[in-house]
Amino acid sequence: SWTNISGAVNQSLTLDGSLLGKRIRVNATYVDALGGSENIFSPASIPIAVTLNTIFTPTTTPTDINLTDGGSAYELGLEFRSSTAGKIQAIRYWKTPLETGTHVGKIWSSTGTLLASVTFSNESASGWQEQALTNPLSIAANTTYVVSVNSNGYYARTLNAFNTVVTNGNLSTIADGSNGVAGPPNSLPTGSYLNSNYYRDIVFDPN
């Protein structure tokens, strides 16, 4: 089914998490400063279909929150892959209530090359946080990547969360026993503990 958006004048359209998994039809007309108009699409009824995908749903939450190891900071991540090529639009993570400070989301290759990063802004006190990349990152199909966000003292976790592969649309975790990964800040996280999920995620556009 389609979600139809109409009536916007002199506005840009921003797709956020509320539109995940929906297809959006846009029919727009450009009006220049002299009053002339031109339909952007020809014919006007050509739709733009956008289907965004995440690994975890907006209602997915951890079982353990406000965990701390004496205030130690970590880089916490998730190994993932997509069944199709596409672009990562944003990075997500679940913030535990006692966690504060600056958070930087990163996308890594499986060998540790930093491919993209973004600093989170306007975070809420807890729950899912989402920050768009300045430039969407193109990724290849059936290739392992890691998404990570640093923790500054507190973190959330679910143990044994990846005993089986988690799949949602094009995205999935990796069946190697180390999907949730941890390590020192600002480095590729590679350590794993009891198939832990640290709730790091992406927003992915397969189109």
Secondary structure, DSSP 8 states (H G I E B T S, - for coil): -EEE-----S------GGGTT-EEE---EEE-TTS-EEESSSSTT-------B-SS-TT---SEEEE-STT--EEEEEEEEESS-EEEEEEEEEE-TT--S--EEEEEETTS-EEEEEE--S--SSEEEEEEEEEEEEE-TT--EEEEEEESS-EEEBTTTTSS--EETTEE--SSS--EEEESTTS---B-STT-B--EEEEEE--
